[in-house]
Amino acid sequence: MTKQQPPVDGYCEQCGFNYDTGDLQGTVTLLVRQSAECSMALTKAAAGPDPNVVRLRPEPDVWSAIEYACHVRDVLEVQRLRIAQCLAEDRPVYAPMDRTGRVKQAKYEHQDPMEVAAALVGFAREFGAAARVLTPPQLGKLGLYNYPVRMPRTLGWVIRHTAHEIQHHKHDIVTILAKVEPPIVPKPKPEPVEGEAETEEVATEQLPT
């Protein structure tokens, strides 16, 4: 995945997420809802006429829908564990997720889309439950974050960044599926049998007045 990386502060022009707006509860609600939308987009495509569209990359260096969905699922799990780590440690240092290495190591391409979709929704609910109860002092607690540069980040930023990850990758999944899914071509209307219309006209003319 070599495309330009999205911002981690301010406004993201690609997906419309804004780090500077919204409260905690609204951000978490948005995250859970958009996780469900990621799940539905994946399952709908996998249940379509060609289930393998979820495994197609629109370009060699751009992930497929199943790869992005696996990434979203793993982000939700990792970030929930980071919330717990931040609350348990005085100066937490978050281990890198290795987002690119996981694609091959976990064989994202070959995973079952229905299982991925279900796990994605489950992890979103678990993350939401952990995030909703955080207090203002807890949200202000710092941990050393590695992406995109190594620097201290508040737990509140971690919550917003996770919500951005979900919104951005929902946009990726929908966009990619629109490119690779086969178009739905309506069935052609049956052409009238030659002479059928003329016969009907003749029969109409012979009706008694």
Backbone as a chain_set.jsonl record, in Angstrom:
{"seq": "MTKQQPPVDGYCEQCGFNYDTGDLQGTVTLLVRQSAECSMALTKAAAGPDPNVVRLRPEPDVWSAIEYACHVRDVLEVQRLRIAQCLAEDRPVYAPMDRTGRVKQAKYEHQDPMEVAAALVGFAREFGAAARVLTPPQLGKLGLYNYPVRMPRTLGWVIRHTAHEIQHHKHDIVTILAKVEPPIVPKPKPEPVEGEAETEEVATEQLPT", "coords": {"N": [[0.852, -1.17, 0.0], [1.137, 1.834, -1.123], [0.101, 4.328, -1.484], [-0.579, 7.841, -0.82], [-0.416, 8.673, 2.591], [-3.071, 9.238, 4.946], [-3.816, 12.266, 6.864], [-2.989, 12.79, 10.383], [-3.965, 14.578, 12.11], [-6.162, 17.442, 12.419], [-8.076, 18.183, 9.483], [-9.208, 15.715, 7.198], [-9.055, 15.593, 3.86], [-9.659, 13.546, 2.114], [-11.519, 11.707, 3.24], [-13.14, 13.226, 4.864], [-13.008, 13.338, 7.643], [-12.639, 15.009, 10.781], [-10.354, 15.87, 13.148], [-10.681, 17.831, 15.021], [-13.284, 18.284, 15.793], [-16.398, 17.322, 17.39], [-17.569, 15.368, 20.2], [-16.543, 12.951, 22.737], [-18.484, 10.833, 23.02], [-20.006, 11.126, 20.684], [-18.033, 10.668, 18.764], [-17.329, 8.012, 19.258], [-19.772, 6.743, 18.756], [-20.006, 7.276, 16.025], [-17.813, 5.795, 15.11], [-18.572, 3.112, 15.725], [-20.88, 2.853, 14.166], [-19.875, 3.244, 11.549], [-18.114, 1.147, 11.381], [-19.909, -0.969, 11.251], [-20.962, -0.372, 8.755], [-18.759, -0.822, 7.117], [-18.583, -3.585, 7.457], [-21.051, -4.415, 6.347], [-20.752, -3.614, 3.672], [-18.713, -5.314, 2.859], [-19.82, -7.924, 3.238], [-22.046, -7.801, 1.558], [-20.849, -7.565, -0.976], [-19.426, -9.985, -1.033], [-21.503, -11.769, -1.106], [-22.509, -11.483, -3.581], [-22.779, -11.864, -7.232], [-20.162, -12.516, -7.967], [-18.161, -13.636, -5.707], [-15.432, -13.333, -5.324], [-14.692, -10.736, -5.804], [-14.098, -9.292, -3.567], [-11.509, -9.867, -3.062], [-9.995, -8.739, -4.987], [-7.507, -6.536, -6.126], [-7.57, -3.144, -7.004], [-5.395, -1.898, -8.069], [-1.956, -2.919, -8.294], [-0.528, -2.045, -5.994], [-2.446, -1.265, -4.201], [-4.591, -2.095, -1.586], [-6.996, -4.801, -1.431], [-10.603, -5.082, -0.915], [-11.103, -7.012, 1.113], [-8.633, -7.079, 2.353], [-8.403, -4.482, 3.388], [-10.591, -4.567, 5.132], [-9.786, -6.546, 6.942], [-7.626, -5.19, 8.021], [-8.937, -3.027, 9.29], [-10.413, -4.452, 11.212], [-8.261, -5.485, 12.765], [-7.04, -3.125, 13.613], [-9.019, -2.106, 15.335], [-8.972, -4.038, 17.368], [-6.292, -3.864, 18.297], [-6.158, -1.16, 19.104], [-8.014, -1.112, 21.164], [-6.696, -2.694, 23.047], [-4.578, -1.004, 23.509], [-5.81, 1.081, 24.846], [-6.341, -0.182, 27.294], [-3.7, -0.714, 28.077], [-2.683, 1.875, 28.377], [-4.171, 2.805, 30.533], [-3.242, 1.144, 32.509], [-0.511, 1.51, 32.806], [2.117, 3.793, 33.783], [3.762, 5.255, 32.0], [3.079, 4.489, 29.128], [4.334, 2.673, 26.324], [3.573, 2.125, 23.15], [3.601, -0.825, 21.272], [4.642, -1.231, 17.869], [2.19, -1.784, 15.337], [2.679, -3.025, 12.962], [1.411, -2.816, 10.379], [1.682, -3.248, 7.586], [3.161, -5.608, 7.433], [1.412, -7.472, 8.516], [-0.415, -8.062, 6.523], [0.615, -10.037, 4.792], [1.588, -11.908, 6.65], [-0.64, -12.677, 8.193], [-2.189, -13.518, 6.16], [-4.263, -11.99, 4.849], [-5.604, -11.852, 2.392], [-6.745, -14.35, 1.961], [-8.635, -14.781, 3.879], [-11.86, -15.509, 5.368], [-14.566, -13.667, 4.264], [-17.056, -13.321, 5.598], [-16.52, -14.088, 8.222], [-14.572, -12.207, 8.862], [-16.069, -9.848, 8.667], [-17.916, -10.194, 10.745], [-16.216, -10.31, 12.997], [-15.115, -7.777, 12.859], [-17.264, -6.065, 13.482], [-17.759, -6.973, 16.077], [-15.342, -6.333, 17.447], [-15.457, -3.576, 17.178], [-17.6, -2.899, 18.816], [-16.557, -3.696, 21.294], [-14.355, -1.993, 21.5], [-15.731, 0.448, 21.526], [-17.157, 0.201, 23.95], [-15.077, 0.248, 25.786], [-14.014, 2.778, 25.333], [-16.067, 4.631, 25.809], [-16.374, 5.01, 28.568], [-14.241, 6.426, 29.513], [-12.671, 8.913, 31.47], [-12.226, 12.544, 31.619], [-9.55, 13.119, 32.758], [-8.309, 10.659, 32.192], [-8.498, 10.592, 29.393], [-6.688, 12.537, 28.799], [-4.259, 11.41, 29.326], [-0.905, 10.493, 28.484], [0.765, 8.527, 25.977], [3.402, 6.787, 24.301], [3.349, 6.904, 20.944], [3.732, 5.282, 17.769], [3.077, 5.843, 15.106], [2.321, 8.279, 12.628], [4.861, 9.11, 13.126], [7.197, 8.761, 15.798], [5.974, 9.778, 18.778], [4.64, 11.431, 21.747], [1.207, 10.866, 22.513], [-2.119, 11.749, 23.395], [-4.647, 9.828, 25.128], [-7.139, 10.532, 24.31], [-6.619, 11.436, 21.719], [-5.921, 9.002, 20.576], [-8.401, 7.718, 20.524], [-9.829, 9.352, 18.708], [-8.174, 9.075, 16.484], [-8.491, 6.385, 15.913], [-11.185, 6.381, 15.175], [-10.944, 7.889, 12.854], [-9.406, 6.158, 11.296], [-11.289, 4.121, 10.807], [-13.358, 5.489, 9.427], [-11.937, 6.43, 7.202], [-11.047, 4.096, 5.981], [-13.43, 2.812, 5.48], [-14.326, 4.41, 3.429], [-12.307, 3.736, 1.593], [-12.875, 0.982, 1.148], [-15.483, 1.032, 0.027], [-14.991, 2.563, -2.267], [-13.13, 0.979, -3.657], [-14.584, -1.393, -4.107], [-16.516, -0.388, -5.815], [-15.006, -0.056, -8.059], [-14.104, -2.619, -8.792], [-16.239, -4.409, -8.739], [-18.471, -6.325, -10.781], [-20.5, -4.709, -13.242], [-24.034, -4.213, -12.904], [-26.064, -5.359, -15.27], [-29.017, -4.642, -16.845], [-31.562, -6.972, -17.852], [-32.243, -7.452, -21.288], [-35.194, -6.186, -22.864], [-37.709, -8.343, -24.135], [-37.969, -8.651, -27.617], [-40.76, -7.871, -29.737], [-42.554, -10.49, -31.39], [-42.258, -10.933, -34.846], [-44.891, -9.703, -36.808], [-46.717, -9.976, -34.789], [-47.8, -7.621, -33.683], [-49.209, -6.629, -35.905], [-51.15, -8.592, -36.243], [-52.62, -8.247, -33.93], [-53.705, -5.733, -34.415], [-55.345, -6.248, -36.602], [-57.164, -8.007, -35.499], [-58.39, -6.319, -33.714], [-59.674, -4.534, -35.378], [-61.684, -6.171, -36.376], [-63.47, -6.45, -34.367], [-66.886, -6.277, -33.24], [-68.911, -3.353, -33.572]], "CA": [[0.0, 0.0, 0.0], [2.089, 2.921, -1.241], [-0.558, 5.594, -1.746], [-0.343, 8.871, 0.174], [-1.05, 8.369, 3.861], [-3.968, 10.302, 5.42], [-3.289, 13.036, 7.992], [-3.303, 12.284, 11.723], [-4.468, 15.732, 12.856], [-6.898, 18.363, 11.571], [-9.122, 17.725, 8.569], [-8.792, 14.813, 6.127], [-9.804, 15.929, 2.651], [-10.05, 12.335, 1.399], [-12.715, 11.05, 3.794], [-13.967, 14.193, 5.558], [-12.902, 13.276, 9.105], [-12.011, 16.181, 11.398], [-9.885, 15.583, 14.502], [-10.94, 18.973, 15.894], [-14.716, 18.444, 16.07], [-17.094, 16.162, 17.95], [-17.212, 14.949, 21.553], [-16.156, 11.546, 22.861], [-19.589, 9.922, 22.759], [-20.336, 11.205, 19.266], [-16.958, 10.042, 17.995], [-17.443, 6.559, 19.429], [-20.974, 6.321, 18.025], [-19.64, 7.302, 14.611], [-16.905, 4.661, 14.866], [-19.321, 1.854, 15.741], [-21.779, 2.83, 12.996], [-19.119, 3.081, 10.308], [-17.599, -0.224, 11.379], [-21.006, -1.791, 10.74], [-21.084, -0.105, 7.323], [-17.657, -1.578, 6.498], [-18.983, -4.987, 7.491], [-22.135, -4.641, 5.389], [-20.216, -3.491, 2.309], [-17.942, -6.521, 2.565], [-20.696, -9.089, 3.119], [-22.873, -7.631, 0.363], [-20.035, -7.891, -2.145], [-19.086, -11.412, -0.987], [-22.715, -12.54, -1.404], [-22.934, -11.133, -4.925], [-22.565, -12.84, -8.298], [-18.761, -12.936, -7.979], [-17.654, -13.413, -4.35], [-13.999, -13.036, -5.31], [-14.406, -9.308, -5.993], [-13.554, -8.741, -2.323], [-10.08, -10.178, -3.031], [-9.342, -8.1, -6.127], [-6.877, -5.235, -5.925], [-7.783, -2.292, -8.179], [-4.042, -1.669, -8.564], [-1.066, -3.839, -7.572], [-0.07, -1.535, -4.701], [-3.6, -0.839, -3.404], [-5.209, -3.266, -0.982], [-8.35, -5.213, -1.808], [-11.609, -4.827, 0.121], [-10.914, -7.929, 2.241], [-7.408, -6.675, 3.048], [-8.742, -3.306, 4.186], [-11.495, -4.979, 6.207], [-8.939, -7.219, 7.938], [-6.851, -4.139, 8.677], [-9.858, -2.328, 10.196], [-10.66, -5.371, 12.331], [-7.078, -5.564, 13.612], [-6.87, -1.804, 14.229], [-9.956, -2.021, 16.454], [-8.49, -4.891, 18.454], [-5.039, -3.309, 18.823], [-6.418, 0.101, 19.798], [-8.681, -1.427, 22.439], [-5.634, -3.149, 23.95], [-3.778, 0.164, 23.867], [-6.552, 1.785, 25.89], [-6.08, -0.905, 28.545], [-2.287, -0.513, 28.422], [-2.511, 3.253, 28.822], [-4.761, 2.93, 31.857], [-2.531, 0.291, 33.467], [0.896, 1.885, 32.923], [2.378, 5.211, 33.989], [4.294, 5.821, 30.76], [2.962, 3.412, 28.134], [4.995, 2.738, 25.018], [2.796, 1.195, 22.336], [4.362, -1.583, 20.277], [4.142, -1.019, 16.504], [1.203, -2.751, 14.873], [3.197, -3.66, 11.745], [0.232, -2.901, 9.51], [1.993, -3.812, 6.272], [3.595, -6.992, 7.599], [0.273, -8.331, 8.839], [-1.146, -8.441, 5.306], [1.135, -11.331, 4.34], [1.732, -12.844, 7.768], [-1.965, -13.18, 8.558], [-2.842, -13.937, 4.919], [-5.525, -11.271, 4.725], [-6.262, -12.116, 1.105], [-7.428, -15.641, 1.946], [-9.554, -14.92, 5.012], [-13.279, -15.61, 5.049], [-15.142, -12.329, 4.431], [-18.138, -13.314, 6.574], [-15.889, -14.122, 9.545], [-13.919, -10.91, 9.049], [-17.118, -8.858, 8.888], [-18.478, -10.394, 12.087], [-15.202, -9.925, 13.978], [-14.97, -6.333, 12.762], [-18.354, -5.472, 14.257], [-17.555, -7.334, 17.478], [-14.249, -5.535, 18.004], [-15.905, -2.184, 17.246], [-18.421, -2.769, 20.022], [-15.669, -3.797, 22.448], [-13.609, -0.74, 21.555], [-16.664, 1.479, 21.941], [-17.456, 0.037, 25.37], [-13.894, 0.672, 26.549], [-13.767, 4.201, 25.135], [-17.164, 5.476, 26.305], [-16.321, 5.228, 30.016], [-13.026, 7.141, 29.876], [-12.872, 10.215, 32.098], [-11.342, 13.571, 31.066], [-8.139, 12.901, 33.093], [-7.808, 9.492, 31.457], [-8.36, 10.974, 27.991], [-5.509, 13.38, 28.673], [-3.04, 10.671, 29.637], [-0.021, 10.347, 27.323], [1.473, 7.294, 25.668], [4.305, 6.978, 23.165], [2.742, 6.311, 19.744], [4.755, 5.116, 16.746], [2.626, 6.131, 13.738], [3.315, 8.039, 11.569], [6.173, 9.382, 13.716], [7.236, 8.396, 17.217], [5.75, 10.95, 19.61], [3.587, 11.239, 22.764], [-0.157, 11.156, 22.092], [-3.1, 11.534, 24.454], [-5.598, 8.744, 24.885], [-8.211, 11.133, 23.524], [-6.202, 11.401, 20.312], [-5.991, 7.601, 20.137], [-9.804, 7.441, 20.21], [-10.157, 10.053, 17.46], [-7.401, 8.494, 15.385], [-9.146, 5.116, 15.574], [-12.396, 6.727, 14.417], [-10.513, 8.297, 11.518], [-9.01, 4.945, 10.572], [-12.488, 3.412, 10.356], [-14.036, 6.287, 8.398], [-11.104, 6.507, 6.002], [-10.995, 2.8, 5.303], [-14.763, 2.558, 4.91], [-14.267, 5.095, 2.135], [-11.463, 2.91, 0.725], [-13.573, -0.254, 0.795], [-16.585, 1.356, -0.886], [-14.414, 3.022, -3.531], [-12.503, -0.162, -4.337], [-15.635, -2.294, -4.598], [-17.152, 0.259, -6.968], [-14.116, -0.217, -9.21], [-13.861, -4.009, -9.189], [-17.461, -5.209, -8.847], [-19.05, -6.337, -12.134], [-21.695, -3.864, -13.318], [-25.325, -4.896, -13.019], [-26.621, -5.045, -16.586], [-30.42, -5.089, -16.891], [-31.892, -7.907, -18.922], [-32.902, -6.76, -22.403], [-36.613, -6.459, -23.016], [-37.943, -9.216, -25.292], [-38.488, -7.968, -28.805], [-42.031, -8.478, -30.184], [-42.445, -11.432, -32.507], [-42.644, -10.289, -36.099], [-46.265, -9.96, -37.214], [-47.61, -10.044, -33.633], [-48.511, -6.35, -33.565], [-50.137, -6.519, -37.017], [-52.256, -9.505, -35.98], [-53.462, -7.634, -32.901], [-54.454, -4.64, -35.031], [-56.385, -6.83, -37.471], [-58.191, -8.556, -34.621], [-59.124, -5.193, -33.138], [-60.542, -3.977, -36.421], [-62.787, -7.078, -36.66], [-64.423, -6.498, -33.268], [-68.163, -5.636, -33.574], [-69.083, -2.002, -33.002]], "C": [[0.891, 1.224, 0.0], [1.429, 4.27, -1.5], [-0.299, 6.562, -0.597], [-1.113, 8.574, 1.457], [-1.935, 9.535, 4.312], [-3.356, 11.051, 6.595], [-3.694, 12.42, 9.323], [-3.693, 13.423, 12.664], [-5.26, 16.6, 11.879], [-7.92, 17.666, 10.697], [-8.542, 16.836, 7.474], [-9.661, 15.081, 4.9], [-10.307, 14.696, 1.919], [-11.362, 11.748, 1.92], [-13.612, 11.996, 4.571], [-13.89, 14.153, 7.072], [-12.168, 14.502, 9.626], [-11.653, 15.849, 12.841], [-10.319, 16.653, 15.5], [-12.41, 19.162, 16.25], [-15.289, 17.168, 16.681], [-16.625, 15.824, 19.357], [-16.921, 13.457, 21.572], [-17.288, 10.616, 22.462], [-19.983, 9.929, 21.284], [-19.299, 10.532, 18.395], [-17.045, 8.527, 18.068], [-18.663, 6.025, 18.687], [-20.706, 6.272, 16.531], [-18.772, 6.103, 14.258], [-17.676, 3.344, 14.785], [-20.223, 1.747, 14.512], [-21.006, 2.588, 11.711], [-18.422, 1.728, 10.245], [-18.658, -1.176, 10.832], [-21.171, -1.599, 9.237], [-19.952, -0.78, 6.543], [-18.037, -3.048, 6.374], [-20.048, -5.284, 6.445], [-21.649, -4.556, 3.95], [-19.468, -4.752, 1.913], [-18.854, -7.728, 2.348], [-21.589, -9.007, 1.887], [-22.106, -8.006, -0.887], [-19.721, -9.389, -2.199], [-20.282, -12.291, -1.319], [-23.228, -12.279, -2.813], [-22.611, -12.198, -5.952], [-21.126, -13.343, -8.386], [-18.152, -12.658, -6.611], [-16.185, -12.999, -4.297], [-13.676, -11.565, -5.552], [-13.794, -8.715, -4.734], [-12.044, -8.967, -2.237], [-9.298, -9.494, -4.16], [-8.756, -6.754, -5.733], [-7.111, -4.375, -7.166], [-6.474, -1.918, -8.854], [-3.106, -2.551, -7.749], [-0.662, -3.365, -6.178], [-1.196, -0.975, -3.84], [-4.31, -2.073, -2.875], [-6.593, -3.551, -1.55], [-9.315, -4.894, -0.665], [-11.418, -5.736, 1.331], [-9.672, -7.564, 3.031], [-7.659, -5.44, 3.911], [-9.64, -3.684, 5.359], [-10.726, -5.701, 7.318], [-8.128, -6.197, 8.729], [-7.723, -3.382, 9.681], [-10.145, -3.182, 11.426], [-9.482, -5.379, 13.299], [-6.782, -4.229, 14.295], [-7.765, -1.693, 15.462], [-9.488, -2.859, 17.639], [-7.251, -4.291, 19.107], [-5.294, -2.033, 19.623], [-7.153, -0.118, 21.121], [-7.648, -1.89, 23.469], [-4.747, -1.987, 24.38], [-4.485, 1.027, 24.907], [-6.263, 1.143, 27.242], [-4.645, -0.692, 29.01], [-2.056, 0.882, 28.991], [-3.06, 3.449, 30.232], [-3.954, 2.183, 32.914], [-1.098, 0.75, 33.731], [1.054, 3.389, 33.088], [2.845, 5.888, 32.706], [4.252, 4.752, 29.663], [3.722, 3.709, 26.85], [4.314, 1.681, 24.16], [3.69, 0.499, 21.316], [3.799, -1.325, 18.89], [3.197, -2.139, 16.091], [1.728, -3.58, 13.711], [2.061, -3.903, 10.754], [0.527, -3.527, 8.164], [2.419, -5.273, 6.38], [2.458, -7.948, 7.851], [-0.447, -8.832, 7.581], [-0.707, -9.819, 4.832], [1.174, -12.347, 5.468], [0.402, -13.471, 8.154], [-2.778, -13.623, 7.345], [-4.232, -13.317, 4.776], [-6.319, -11.687, 3.486], [-7.122, -13.369, 1.137], [-8.435, -15.806, 3.096], [-11.011, -14.897, 4.555], [-13.955, -14.261, 5.293], [-16.255, -12.27, 5.464], [-17.574, -13.329, 8.001], [-15.22, -12.788, 9.86], [-14.953, -9.848, 9.393], [-17.696, -8.974, 10.292], [-17.492, -9.956, 13.173], [-15.024, -8.417, 14.016], [-16.03, -5.63, 13.611], [-18.173, -5.754, 15.749], [-16.467, -6.507, 18.137], [-14.631, -4.061, 18.114], [-16.744, -1.964, 18.508], [-17.556, -2.83, 21.277], [-14.846, -2.525, 22.609], [-14.513, 0.379, 22.062], [-16.97, 1.417, 23.43], [-16.291, 0.512, 26.23], [-13.687, 2.179, 26.47], [-14.827, 5.074, 25.801], [-17.024, 5.853, 27.782], [-15.08, 6.004, 30.447], [-13.36, 8.528, 30.425], [-11.942, 11.25, 31.455], [-9.871, 13.408, 31.47], [-7.532, 11.707, 32.35], [-7.586, 9.825, 29.986], [-7.126, 11.838, 27.763], [-4.199, 12.674, 28.946], [-2.234, 10.398, 28.369], [0.56, 8.946, 27.214], [2.331, 7.533, 24.443], [3.786, 6.183, 21.967], [3.768, 6.312, 18.621], [4.377, 5.598, 15.35], [1.996, 7.504, 13.651], [4.739, 8.37, 11.997], [6.083, 9.064, 15.2], [7.1, 9.655, 18.072], [4.656, 10.669, 20.641], [2.222, 11.655, 22.214], [-1.093, 10.905, 23.272], [-4.013, 10.368, 24.101], [-6.807, 9.275, 24.112], [-7.88, 11.147, 22.052], [-6.287, 9.976, 19.768], [-7.428, 7.244, 19.742], [-10.173, 8.079, 18.876], [-9.414, 9.448, 16.271], [-8.009, 7.16, 14.948], [-10.414, 5.374, 14.764], [-12.046, 7.164, 13.002], [-10.111, 7.09, 10.68], [-10.247, 4.243, 10.0], [-13.167, 4.183, 9.233], [-13.247, 6.295, 7.101], [-11.129, 5.185, 5.239], [-12.368, 2.321, 4.848], [-14.845, 3.191, 3.525], [-13.435, 4.283, 1.138], [-12.215, 1.674, 0.231], [-14.676, 0.009, -0.224], [-16.051, 1.764, -2.254], [-13.832, 1.864, -4.331], [-13.558, -1.11, -4.898], [-16.354, -1.698, -5.802], [-16.316, 0.082, -8.235], [-14.069, -1.658, -9.71], [-15.123, -4.848, -9.332], [-17.986, -5.186, -10.272], [-20.302, -5.485, -12.182], [-22.953, -4.712, -13.454], [-25.973, -4.447, -14.325], [-28.056, -5.535, -16.628], [-30.666, -6.025, -18.065], [-32.592, -7.154, -20.058], [-34.372, -7.141, -22.49], [-36.83, -7.35, -24.24], [-38.551, -8.433, -26.451], [-39.787, -8.637, -29.255], [-41.806, -9.389, -31.382], [-42.982, -10.758, -33.764], [-44.066, -10.696, -36.498], [-47.249, -9.958, -36.068], [-48.455, -8.79, -33.51], [-49.56, -6.216, -34.669], [-51.366, -7.386, -36.787], [-53.217, -8.908, -34.966], [-54.309, -6.519, -33.476], [-55.603, -5.174, -35.878], [-57.537, -7.345, -36.606], [-59.039, -7.445, -34.012], [-60.105, -4.612, -34.143], [-61.769, -4.849, -36.641], [-63.794, -7.18, -35.513], [-65.72, -5.786, -33.645], [-68.28, -4.279, -32.9], [-70.449, -1.859, -32.375]], "O": [[1.366, 1.618, 1.065], [2.127, 5.261, -1.714], [0.147, 6.153, 0.475], [-2.304, 8.264, 1.423], [-1.589, 10.694, 4.086], [-2.463, 10.524, 7.259], [-4.63, 11.622, 9.386], [-3.742, 13.239, 13.88], [-5.066, 16.516, 10.666], [-8.549, 16.691, 11.106], [-7.508, 17.159, 6.89], [-10.864, 14.82, 4.914], [-11.284, 14.781, 1.175], [-12.217, 11.339, 1.135], [-14.735, 11.628, 4.914], [-14.638, 14.871, 7.736], [-11.211, 14.979, 9.015], [-12.532, 15.578, 13.659], [-10.322, 16.403, 16.706], [-12.748, 20.117, 16.949], [-14.739, 16.08, 16.512], [-15.446, 15.967, 19.681], [-17.036, 12.779, 20.551], [-17.088, 9.706, 21.656], [-20.26, 8.88, 20.701], [-19.639, 9.896, 17.397], [-16.859, 7.838, 17.066], [-18.593, 4.969, 18.058], [-21.128, 5.339, 15.849], [-18.975, 5.468, 13.223], [-17.452, 2.55, 13.872], [-20.321, 0.687, 13.894], [-21.441, 1.804, 10.867], [-18.166, 1.218, 9.154], [-18.351, -2.076, 10.051], [-21.484, -2.55, 8.52], [-20.167, -1.256, 5.429], [-17.841, -3.672, 5.331], [-19.963, -6.287, 5.736], [-22.08, -5.335, 3.1], [-19.569, -5.211, 0.775], [-18.68, -8.472, 1.383], [-21.859, -10.021, 1.243], [-22.638, -8.685, -1.765], [-19.746, -9.994, -3.271], [-20.113, -13.427, -1.762], [-24.275, -12.801, -3.197], [-22.215, -13.308, -5.598], [-20.889, -14.467, -8.828], [-17.671, -11.55, -6.371], [-15.748, -12.38, -3.327], [-12.507, -11.18, -5.512], [-13.05, -7.738, -4.813], [-11.369, -8.329, -1.429], [-8.082, -9.656, -4.268], [-9.417, -5.937, -5.092], [-6.871, -4.84, -8.28], [-6.437, -1.654, -10.055], [-3.432, -2.899, -6.614], [-0.474, -4.183, -5.277], [-0.936, -0.285, -2.855], [-4.6, -2.997, -3.634], [-7.265, -2.664, -2.075], [-8.893, -4.487, 0.418], [-11.557, -5.279, 2.466], [-9.65, -7.72, 4.252], [-7.177, -5.364, 5.041], [-9.462, -3.172, 6.464], [-10.992, -5.485, 8.501], [-7.963, -6.319, 9.942], [-7.289, -3.124, 10.804], [-10.121, -2.684, 12.551], [-9.673, -5.291, 14.512], [-6.322, -4.209, 15.436], [-7.32, -1.235, 16.514], [-9.599, -2.429, 18.787], [-7.168, -4.217, 20.333], [-4.717, -1.843, 20.694], [-6.933, 0.615, 22.086], [-7.726, -1.513, 24.638], [-4.222, -1.986, 25.493], [-3.833, 1.636, 25.755], [-5.976, 1.836, 28.218], [-4.399, -0.509, 30.202], [-1.323, 1.051, 29.966], [-2.476, 4.179, 31.032], [-3.981, 2.551, 34.088], [-0.526, 0.416, 34.768], [0.234, 4.167, 32.6], [2.373, 6.973, 32.366], [5.285, 4.179, 29.316], [3.748, 4.84, 26.364], [4.458, 0.484, 24.409], [4.442, 1.148, 20.588], [2.582, -1.209, 18.742], [3.391, -3.299, 16.456], [1.279, -4.705, 13.495], [1.791, -5.034, 10.351], [-0.302, -4.273, 7.643], [2.079, -6.086, 5.519], [2.52, -9.11, 7.449], [-1.025, -9.918, 7.591], [-1.538, -10.667, 4.51], [0.832, -13.513, 5.271], [0.333, -14.673, 8.412], [-3.923, -14.053, 7.485], [-5.231, -14.015, 4.607], [-7.538, -11.851, 3.534], [-8.121, -13.452, 0.423], [-9.02, -16.878, 3.251], [-11.346, -14.345, 3.507], [-13.923, -13.756, 6.415], [-16.391, -11.257, 6.151], [-18.102, -12.652, 8.883], [-15.293, -12.3, 10.987], [-14.746, -9.044, 10.301], [-17.938, -7.964, 10.953], [-17.879, -9.311, 14.147], [-14.805, -7.841, 15.082], [-15.719, -4.71, 14.367], [-18.406, -4.881, 16.584], [-16.641, -6.031, 19.259], [-14.186, -3.37, 19.03], [-16.599, -0.944, 19.183], [-17.8, -2.088, 22.228], [-14.66, -2.037, 23.724], [-14.116, 1.164, 22.923], [-17.038, 2.448, 24.099], [-16.499, 1.11, 27.285], [-13.235, 2.793, 27.436], [-14.508, 6.15, 26.307], [-17.507, 6.906, 28.199], [-14.885, 6.22, 31.643], [-14.229, 9.222, 29.898], [-10.964, 10.872, 30.81], [-9.002, 13.543, 30.609], [-6.375, 11.752, 31.932], [-6.598, 9.391, 29.393], [-6.58, 11.868, 26.66], [-3.133, 13.275, 28.813], [-2.798, 10.108, 27.314], [0.811, 8.274, 28.214], [2.015, 8.399, 23.627], [3.785, 4.952, 21.977], [4.583, 7.229, 18.522], [5.249, 5.75, 14.494], [1.206, 7.868, 14.522], [5.704, 7.978, 11.34], [4.999, 9.1, 15.783], [7.997, 10.499, 18.092], [3.834, 9.775, 20.442], [2.103, 12.673, 21.533], [-0.892, 9.972, 24.049], [-4.135, 9.976, 22.94], [-7.426, 8.538, 23.345], [-8.75, 10.901, 21.216], [-6.684, 9.773, 18.62], [-7.648, 6.552, 18.748], [-10.761, 7.427, 18.013], [-9.971, 9.327, 15.18], [-8.037, 6.844, 13.759], [-10.687, 4.676, 13.787], [-12.767, 6.847, 12.056], [-10.437, 7.011, 9.496], [-10.246, 3.821, 8.843], [-13.516, 3.605, 8.203], [-13.824, 6.181, 6.02], [-11.22, 5.162, 4.012], [-12.465, 1.511, 3.926], [-15.361, 2.595, 2.58], [-13.811, 4.157, -0.027], [-12.192, 1.36, -0.959], [-14.79, -0.705, -1.221], [-16.595, 1.36, -3.281], [-14.023, 1.783, -5.545], [-13.44, -1.575, -6.032], [-16.757, -2.426, -6.709], [-16.849, 0.07, -9.344], [-14.001, -1.895, -10.916], [-15.091, -5.895, -9.98], [-17.955, -4.139, -10.919], [-21.103, -5.529, -11.247], [-22.931, -5.792, -14.045], [-26.378, -3.293, -14.463], [-28.297, -6.73, -16.464], [-30.061, -5.888, -19.128], [-33.447, -6.306, -19.801], [-34.745, -8.283, -22.221], [-36.2, -7.136, -25.275], [-39.502, -7.668, -26.289], [-39.904, -9.859, -29.164], [-40.992, -9.107, -32.262], [-44.022, -10.101, -33.741], [-44.399, -11.881, -36.523], [-48.461, -9.941, -36.286], [-49.66, -8.859, -33.267], [-50.67, -5.747, -34.416], [-52.487, -6.98, -37.093], [-54.436, -9.024, -35.091], [-55.47, -6.352, -33.103], [-56.7, -4.616, -35.872], [-58.711, -7.154, -36.924], [-60.244, -7.601, -33.818], [-61.227, -4.244, -33.795], [-62.809, -4.336, -37.054], [-64.812, -7.865, -35.618], [-65.658, -4.761, -34.324], [-67.799, -4.088, -31.783], [-70.777, -0.797, -31.846]]}, "num_chains": 1, "name": "protein.A"}
